[in-house]
């Protein structure tokens, strides 16, 4: 790697024809909008920067909240050489060359901040290459990521860095930024139009400034910028990643909204996924799971409706198939809820895993051969259809689990009748219906 990366040059400001987002980039900590939980006076990160005791760190947050800007400002305040590094442009060879240059600079008393944008795109070998140099203090590593570092950054590197979570900017923050740009650039635009931009930006400063700049470029000189021009200049990007954390957050929000019988919230989270391009069949699979996990026997039709929604979506595709999923979501939200199937199965699994797996009792074994009959297979079996009430006084569990009760019906929806029938069957077998309900872990 060229030694020019480590020359003592002061960073120059953006060119006059640079994009508006670059021209408006904050130059001091106080100019950074949002992130008060990190950068207000007395907060740990600000204190570390002002004391020149900056640790290696991961800046985790959505796009356009100032991760790159903050890294630049930290380098400027701490008088460190700033070396930007792209995960998609360099490999192990380039990392080693940069690390060698940083080690030479350290021996000369100069510090290096290596800024790795999109660090989640680095593979394990690339991340490993940073470890010894972070440990020896040759570099201060600042990684930026939109993905949860718990999933994307190797544990060895994560343990040697501090994770700081940056938040999406509020609409008020975006408005402050836009007003700064209007005053500085002398744009002809009113607050109503700026409000429209703030609503479209989704908490992303870069997106807001790009929309404003495109709207200005699409407006005749001297003419005011209108909402129509802004709408033409914008294309709202939905905050969603089909393989990242937001994918799991939103499907969890859908599931929990359904469990809480909140049809409006469930529809909202459904739309957030579908409109961002999520696979409708993935959502359908989750709805099918929900029908058994959280509704179960309280409304047996729920499972059939979820399966029908999956088939309908698979048959007609997009965009019409969205309505089949929406119909299913509303039904599942309105259905009575019962997790008795879930807790029953979990209780069974606990016994299967934690008790000895005894053989099947002889009286309920099949006896297709003479030898098996001589060994007692099927001896004492009572054919239920020949018994009055069609319930035989016969245990079907192993002796070690005799009397164990796993399923505890709930008096909700149609499960009330299921519970009644099973209790009646228990009485016919000479048992006392009901016993203490087992504890089961709460499903996600």
C-alpha positions in Angstrom: 0.0 0.0 0.0 1.3 3.4 -0.9 2.9 5.4 1.9 0.7 8.4 0.9 -2.0 7.0 3.2 0.2 8.0 6.2 1.4 11.4 5.0 0.5 14.2 7.5 -2.1 16.0 5.4 -5.0 18.0 6.7 -8.2 16.8 5.2 -9.6 19.3 2.7 -13.2 20.3 2.7 -15.7 19.2 0.0 -15.4 20.6 -3.4 -18.0 23.3 -4.4 -19.6 20.9 -6.8 -19.7 18.0 -4.3 -23.1 16.5 -3.6 -25.1 18.5 -1.1 -24.8 15.6 1.5 -21.0 16.0 1.4 -21.2 19.8 1.6 -23.4 19.6 4.7 -21.4 17.0 6.5 -20.9 18.2 10.2 -17.4 19.2 11.2 -17.7 19.1 15.0 -19.4 16.9 17.5 -21.8 19.7 18.3 -23.0 19.8 14.7 -23.9 16.2 14.7 -27.7 15.8 14.9 -29.3 13.1 17.1 -27.2 10.6 19.0 -27.5 12.7 22.2 -27.2 9.5 24.2 -23.6 9.2 22.9 -22.5 12.7 22.3 -24.0 15.0 24.9 -21.5 16.5 27.3 -20.6 13.9 29.9 -21.6 10.9 27.9 -19.0 8.1 27.8 -18.2 8.3 24.0 -17.9 12.1 24.0 -15.8 12.0 27.2 -13.4 9.4 25.6 -13.0 11.5 22.5 -12.3 14.7 24.4 -9.8 13.0 26.7 -8.1 11.5 23.6 -8.8 8.0 25.0 -10.8 6.6 22.0 -11.1 2.8 22.0 -11.6 0.6 19.0 -15.3 0.5 18.3 -18.2 -0.6 16.1 -20.7 2.0 15.2 -24.0 0.2 14.6 -27.0 2.0 13.2 -29.3 2.5 10.2 -28.1 4.3 7.1 -27.6 8.0 7.1 -27.2 8.7 10.8 -23.6 9.9 10.8 -21.4 6.8 11.3 -18.8 7.9 8.7 -19.0 11.5 9.8 -18.4 10.6 13.4 -15.4 8.6 12.5 -13.9 11.5 10.6 -14.5 13.9 13.5 -12.9 11.5 16.0 -9.8 11.3 13.8 -9.7 15.1 13.5 -10.1 15.7 17.2 -7.5 13.1 18.2 -5.1 14.2 15.4 -5.0 10.7 14.0 -4.3 9.6 10.4 -7.6 8.6 9.0 -7.5 5.5 6.7 -10.8 4.6 5.1 -11.1 1.0 4.1 -13.8 -0.6 2.0 -14.9 -4.2 2.7 -15.8 -4.7 -1.0 -12.6 -3.2 -2.4 -9.8 -4.8 -0.5 -8.6 -8.3 0.6 -6.0 -9.7 3.0 -3.0 -8.4 1.1 -4.3 -4.8 1.3 -5.2 -5.2 5.0 -1.6 -6.4 5.8 -0.1 -3.4 3.8 -2.2 -0.9 5.7 -1.4 -2.6 9.1 2.4 -2.5 8.3 2.1 1.2 7.5 0.2 1.8 10.7 2.8 0.0 12.7 5.6 2.2 11.2 3.6 5.3 11.9 3.1 4.2 15.6 6.9 3.9 16.0 7.2 7.5 14.8 4.6 8.6 17.4 1.7 8.9 15.0 -1.7 7.3 15.5 -3.9 5.7 12.9 -7.6 5.3 12.8 -8.7 2.6 10.3 -12.3 3.2 9.4 -14.0 0.1 7.9 -17.3 0.9 6.3 -19.8 -2.0 6.1 -17.6 -4.2 8.3 -20.3 -6.8 8.2 -19.3 -7.6 4.6 -15.8 -8.7 5.8 -15.3 -12.4 5.9 -13.7 -14.2 9.0 -10.2 -14.2 7.5 -10.3 -10.4 6.8 -11.6 -9.7 10.3 -8.9 -11.9 11.8 -6.2 -9.9 10.0 -7.1 -6.9 12.2 -6.9 -8.7 15.5 -3.2 -8.5 16.4 -2.9 -4.9 15.4 -6.0 -3.9 17.5 -4.5 -5.8 20.4 -1.0 -4.2 20.1 -2.5 -0.8 19.6 -1.0 -0.2 16.2 -4.5 1.0 15.1 -7.7 2.2 16.5 -10.3 0.3 14.5 -13.7 2.0 13.8 -16.1 -0.2 12.0 -19.5 0.9 10.7 -22.4 -1.4 10.1 -26.1 -1.5 9.6 -26.3 -5.1 10.7 -26.3 -6.5 14.2 -22.6 -7.0 15.1 -23.5 -9.9 17.3 -24.3 -11.8 14.1 -21.8 -10.3 11.6 -18.6 -9.5 13.6 -16.4 -12.4 14.8 -16.4 -12.8 18.6 -12.7 -12.3 19.0 -12.9 -8.9 17.3 -16.1 -8.0 19.0 -14.6 -8.6 22.4 -11.8 -6.2 21.6 -14.1 -3.3 20.6 -16.9 -1.3 22.1 -20.2 -1.3 20.3 -22.0 2.1 20.1 -25.6 2.0 18.8 -26.6 5.0 16.7 -30.3 5.8 16.3 -32.3 6.9 13.3 -32.8 10.6 13.2 -36.1 12.1 14.3 -38.2 14.1 11.9 -37.2 17.2 14.0 -33.5 16.4 13.5 -34.1 16.0 9.7 -35.9 19.4 9.6 -33.1 21.1 11.4 -30.6 19.7 8.9 -32.8 20.7 5.9 -33.2 24.2 7.3 -29.4 24.5 7.7 -29.0 23.5 4.0 -31.7 25.9 2.8 -30.1 28.8 4.7 -26.6 27.9 3.6 -27.5 27.3 -0.1 -30.3 29.9 -0.3 -32.8 27.5 -1.7 -36.4 28.7 -2.3 -38.4 26.1 -0.3 -40.9 26.5 2.5 -41.3 24.4 5.7 -44.3 22.5 4.3 -42.1 21.1 1.5 -39.3 20.4 4.0 -41.8 18.5 6.1 -42.6 16.4 3.1 -39.0 15.5 2.6 -38.5 14.7 6.3 -41.4 12.2 6.1 -39.9 10.5 3.1 -36.4 10.4 4.5 -37.2 7.7 7.1 -34.6 9.1 9.6 -31.8 9.1 7.0 -30.0 12.4 6.7 -28.3 11.5 3.4 -31.6 10.6 1.8 -33.2 13.8 3.0 -30.4 16.0 1.5 -30.4 13.9 -1.8 -34.1 14.5 -2.2 -33.7 18.2 -1.5 -30.9 18.5 -4.0 -32.8 16.6 -6.7 -35.8 18.8 -6.1 -33.7 21.9 -6.5 -32.2 20.5 -9.7 -35.7 19.8 -11.0 -36.9 23.3 -10.4 -36.5 26.3 -12.7 -34.1 29.0 -11.2 -36.0 31.5 -9.0 -39.1 29.2 -8.7 -40.2 27.7 -5.4 -39.7 24.0 -4.8 -43.1 22.3 -4.7 -44.3 19.1 -3.0 -44.9 17.7 -6.5 -41.3 18.2 -7.4 -40.2 16.6 -4.1 -42.4 13.5 -4.7 -40.9 13.2 -8.2 -37.4 13.5 -6.7 -38.0 10.9 -4.1 -38.3 7.2 -3.9 -38.9 6.1 -0.3 -36.7 3.2 0.8 -38.3 0.9 3.3 -36.1 0.0 6.3 -35.9 -3.7 5.9 -33.3 -6.4 5.2 -34.5 -9.8 4.2 -31.5 -11.5 5.8 -30.6 -9.1 8.6 -31.8 -8.2 12.0 -34.8 -6.1 10.8 -36.2 -9.2 9.1 -36.3 -11.0 12.4 -37.5 -7.9 14.3 -40.5 -7.4 12.0 -41.6 -11.0 11.8 -41.4 -11.1 15.6 -43.6 -7.9 15.7 -46.2 -9.6 13.4 -46.3 -12.7 15.5 -46.6 -10.8 18.8 -49.3 -8.5 17.4 -51.3 -11.5 16.3 -50.9 -13.1 19.7 -52.2 -9.9 21.3 -55.3 -9.9 18.9 -54.2 -6.6 17.4 -55.3 -6.9 13.8 -54.2 -3.3 12.9 -50.7 -3.7 14.1 -50.4 -7.2 12.5 -51.5 -5.8 9.1 -49.0 -3.0 9.4 -46.1 -5.3 10.0 -47.3 -7.6 7.3 -47.3 -4.7 4.8 -43.8 -3.6 6.0 -42.5 -7.0 5.0 -44.4 -7.5 1.8 -43.8 -4.0 0.4 -40.1 -4.3 1.1 -40.0 -7.5 -1.0 -40.2 -10.2 1.6 -41.1 -13.7 0.3 -44.8 -14.1 0.9 -44.4 -17.9 1.4 -42.0 -17.2 4.3 -44.7 -15.1 5.9 -47.3 -17.8 5.2 -45.2 -20.4 6.9 -45.0 -18.2 10.0 -48.8 -17.8 9.9 -49.3 -21.6 9.7 -47.0 -22.0 12.7 -48.9 -19.3 14.6 -52.2 -21.1 13.9 -51.0 -24.1 15.9 -48.8 -22.4 18.4 -51.1 -19.7 19.6 -54.6 -20.6 18.5 -54.5 -24.4 18.3 -57.8 -26.1 19.4 -59.4 -22.8 20.4 -60.3 -22.5 16.7 -59.2 -25.5 14.6 -60.3 -23.6 11.4 -57.3 -21.2 11.9 -54.8 -23.8 10.7 -57.0 -24.6 7.6 -57.3 -20.8 6.8 -53.5 -20.3 7.1 -52.9 -23.3 4.8 -55.5 -21.9 2.3 -53.8 -18.5 2.4 -50.5 -20.2 1.6 -52.0 -22.0 -1.3 -53.8 -18.9 -2.6 -50.6 -16.9 -2.5 -48.7 -19.6 -4.2 -51.4 -19.9 -6.9 -52.0 -16.3 -7.8 -48.7 -14.7 -6.8 -48.1 -10.9 -6.5 -49.6 -8.5 -6.1 -53.0 -10.1 -5.6 -51.7 -12.8 -3.2 -51.0 -10.1 -0.6 -54.8 -9.9 0.1 -55.0 -13.6 0.9 -52.3 -13.1 3.5 -54.0 -10.0 4.8 -57.3 -11.9 5.2 -55.5 -14.6 7.1 -53.8 -12.2 9.4 -57.1 -10.5 10.3 -58.7 -13.9 11.0 -55.8 -15.1 13.1 -55.8 -11.9 15.1 -59.5 -12.2 15.8 -59.4 -15.9 16.7 -59.5 -17.1 20.3 -56.1 -17.9 21.6 -54.8 -21.0 23.3 -51.2 -22.3 23.7 -52.3 -25.7 25.1 -51.0 -27.6 22.1 -47.6 -25.9 22.5 -47.3 -26.5 26.2 -48.5 -30.1 25.9 -46.0 -31.0 23.3 -43.2 -29.2 25.2 -44.1 -31.2 28.3 -44.0 -34.4 26.3 -40.6 -33.5 24.8 -39.2 -32.8 28.3 -40.2 -36.3 29.4 -38.8 -37.9 26.2 -35.5 -36.1 26.7 -35.2 -36.4 30.5 -36.6 -39.8 31.4 -35.7 -43.3 30.3 -37.4 -44.3 27.1 -39.2 -47.4 28.3 -40.6 -50.0 25.9 -44.1 -49.9 24.6 -46.5 -51.7 27.1 -47.1 -55.2 25.9 -50.9 -54.9 25.8 -50.8 -52.1 23.1 -48.1 -53.8 20.9 -49.0 -55.3 17.6 -48.7 -59.1 17.3 -48.5 -60.1 13.7 -46.6 -63.4 14.4 -47.1 -66.4 16.6 -43.9 -65.8 18.5 -45.0 -62.3 19.4 -48.3 -63.6 20.7 -46.5 -66.2 22.8 -44.4 -63.4 24.2 -47.5 -61.5 25.3 -47.7 -58.9 22.6 -51.2 -57.6 22.6 -52.3 -59.6 25.7 -55.0 -57.7 27.6 -55.7 -55.2 24.9 -59.3 -53.9 24.9 -60.8 -52.8 21.6 -62.4 -49.5 22.4 -65.2 -49.9 19.9 -66.4 -53.0 21.8 -66.5 -51.2 25.1 -69.5 -49.2 26.3 -68.8 -45.5 25.9 -65.9 -46.5 23.5 -63.3 -45.8 26.2 -61.4 -48.8 27.7 -60.0 -48.7 31.3 -56.5 -49.2 30.0 -53.3 -47.3 30.3 -51.3 -46.5 27.2 -48.2 -44.8 28.6 -45.2 -46.8 30.0 -45.5 -47.7 33.6 -42.9 -45.1 34.7 -45.2 -42.4 33.2 -48.5 -43.8 34.3 -51.0 -41.1 35.1 -48.9 -38.4 33.5 -51.0 -35.5 32.1 -49.6 -33.4 29.3 -52.5 -31.7 27.6 -54.5 -29.2 29.7 -57.4 -27.8 27.7 -58.4 -24.2 28.0 -62.0 -23.0 28.1 -61.7 -20.7 25.2 -63.4 -20.9 21.8 -64.0 -24.4 20.5 -61.4 -25.9 22.8 -64.0 -25.8 25.6 -65.7 -28.7 23.9 -62.5 -30.5 23.3 -61.6 -30.2 26.9 -65.0 -31.4 28.0 -64.8 -34.6 25.8 -61.3 -35.5 27.1 -62.4 -35.0 30.7 -65.4 -37.3 30.1 -63.0 -39.9 28.6 -60.8 -39.7 31.7 -63.7 -40.3 33.9 -64.7 -43.4 31.9 -61.1 -44.7 32.4 -61.5 -44.2 36.1 -59.3 -41.2 36.4 -59.9 -37.9 38.1 -59.9 -35.3 35.3 -57.3 -32.5 35.5 -54.0 -32.0 37.4 -51.5 -29.3 37.8 -50.6 -27.7 34.5 -46.8 -28.1 33.7 -44.6 -25.1 33.2 -43.6 -24.6 29.7 -41.1 -22.2 28.2 -42.8 -19.2 26.5 -42.4 -19.3 22.8 -41.0 -16.4 20.9 
